[in-house]
Amino acid sequence: MFGSLKKTYGLFNAGLKAFADIKDGDSVGVGAGKVALIAVKRSAYIFADYWLAAVCAALNIALKALDIRLLYAFIVMWGVNILIAGFFLVIYARTGHDISLGEDLRRATDAIRQESRRAGYLTVCGVIVQAVFWSGPEQVVIFFRKEIGSTPNMVAAMLFLTALQTGIWMYLYRTGYDTVTGLL
């Protein structure tokens, strides 16, 4: 039992250190600075993401309330999601700062996979599911930047993932709207 706990602790520790980009020779101050930078990036991303999610929810519900056909509503919402994901990718491309933490998650996943292939693959699946349903396609595109390769491939991946996320969230928003209005 202690062997499993020790291995789990090792995986967790390796993942956290890689996530924060803390190297073995880094001082406590340097490590704390790296963790603080991640906290700032994540806070900025969460603030922007929640605000944009609220805008998307309001727009989706407005389109539903106005009886806009589902296909047209999907096109509008997909366009909005493309703009949002594109905004984060442009920030990343121009500044090199990934506020979605896709690069950080990739480092952590790679470190975990070095220790255990199975745990590494589970981590990859977790990142994908979390990003598709919540964080956004930009995180997946940045996470898989090495595998995706060229800019046209990144755009194609972003278009596919934004369409998938748009469909999921439209269903959830519209079902919620129908449920609430059905209760009234």
N, C-alpha and C positions, 0 to 999 in steps of 0.2 A: 504494500500500500504506500509506504513512504517513497518507494522508487517512482511510483506514478505521480505523487505530489511533487517530488523533486523535479521530475521531467516537466510537469506542468508549470512549475515556478520558473524553470529555465526558459521555457518557450515564452511565457508571459514577460519575463525580464528582458529577453533578447528582443521581443517585439516592441516593448515600450522604449528601450534604449534606441532602437533603430527608428522608431516613429519620431522621436524627438531629435534624432541625428546626434546622439551623444556618443562620442568615441571613448575608448578606454582611457586615454590620456587627458580627457577634459576635466578641468577642475569643477568643484561644486558650483562656483559662480557662473562658469560657462554653461554648465548643464542647466542651471536655473534660468539663465537668459534664453536658452533654446526652448525650454518649456514655456516660458513667458511669451515668447514669440508665437508659439503654437496656440496658446490661449488667446492672444490678440487676433490672430488670423481666424481662428474658429469663431470667436465672438463676432467679428465683422461678417463672416459668412453666414452665421446663424441669423444675425440681425437682418441682413439683406435677403436671405432665403425666406424667413418668416414673413417679412414685409411683402415680398414678391408672391409668396404663396397666398397671402390674404388678398392681394390684388387679383390673382388668378381665380381664386374662389369667387370673389365678388363679380368678376367679369363673366365667369361661367354661369353663375346663378342668374345674372342679368340677361344673358343670351337665352337661357332657358325660360325665364319669366316673359321675355319678349317673343316667345315662340319662334325663335330662329331655328331653322331646320338643323338637325343634328350634324349633317355633313358640313354645312357652313360654319356652325359653331366650332366643330373640330378644327377646321382650317384656321379660324381666328385664334383659337387657343394654341394650336400647334405653332403658329407664327409667333405668338407671345412667348411660348416656351423656347423656341429657337433663339429669339432675341435675348432672353435671359441667359441661356446656356452660352450663347455667343459672347455676351458681355463678360462673363467670367473667363471664357477662353481667351478673349482679347486682352484682358488684364494680365492673364498668365503669359501670353505670348509677348506682350510689350514690356512688362516689368520683370518677368521671371518669378513673380510671387504667386504661389498657388494657394489662394485662401480656401479652396475647397478641401485641401489637405490630401489630394489624390497622390501626390509624390510621397508624402509622409506615410500614407497607408501602404504604398508600394514598397517602401523601404522596410516597413514592419513586416509585411507579408513575406518579402524575400528572406528576411532574417528568420522568421518562423519556419519557412519552408526548408531552410538549410538545416534546421534542427529536426524537423519532422515533415515529410512530404504530405502526409495526410492532413496534419494541422494546417499546413500552408494552403492546401487546396480548399479546406473548409473556410479559412480566412478569406480567400479570394471570392468564394461563393457568398460569404457574408457581406463583403464590400459591394459586390454587384447587386445583390438583393436590396441592400440598404440604399444604394445610390439610385437604382431604378425606381424604387417606391418613394424615396424621400429626398435625399440630398441633391440628386440631379445628374443628368448625363455628363455634364462637364467633368465631374469627379471620375467617372468611369473612363472617359476619353483620356484624361490626364494619367490615370492609373495604368492604362494599357498603351500609353504613348509609344513605347518601344515596339510592341507587337503590331500596333496599327500602322506606324511608319509615317507615310507622307501626309501632307496637309489635306489633299483630296480624300484620303481614307479617313482622316480624323473628322472631316466634315460629313462624310457619308455615315460614319458611326454615330455622330452627334444627331444627324437627322433621324436615323432609325430609333435611337434611344429617346429622343424627344417625342417622336410619334407614339412610342410605347408608353412613356410616362403620361403623355396627354390623354391617351385612351383610358388609362387606369384612373387618373384623377378626375377626368370628366365623369366617368361612371360613378365614382364615389361622391362627388359634389352633387350630381344630378339625383342620385338615389337619396342622398341626405335631404335635398330640397324637396323631393317628392314625399318623403316620409314626414317631414315637418309640416308641409302644406296639407298633407292628408290628415294630420292630427288636428288641424285648425278647423 
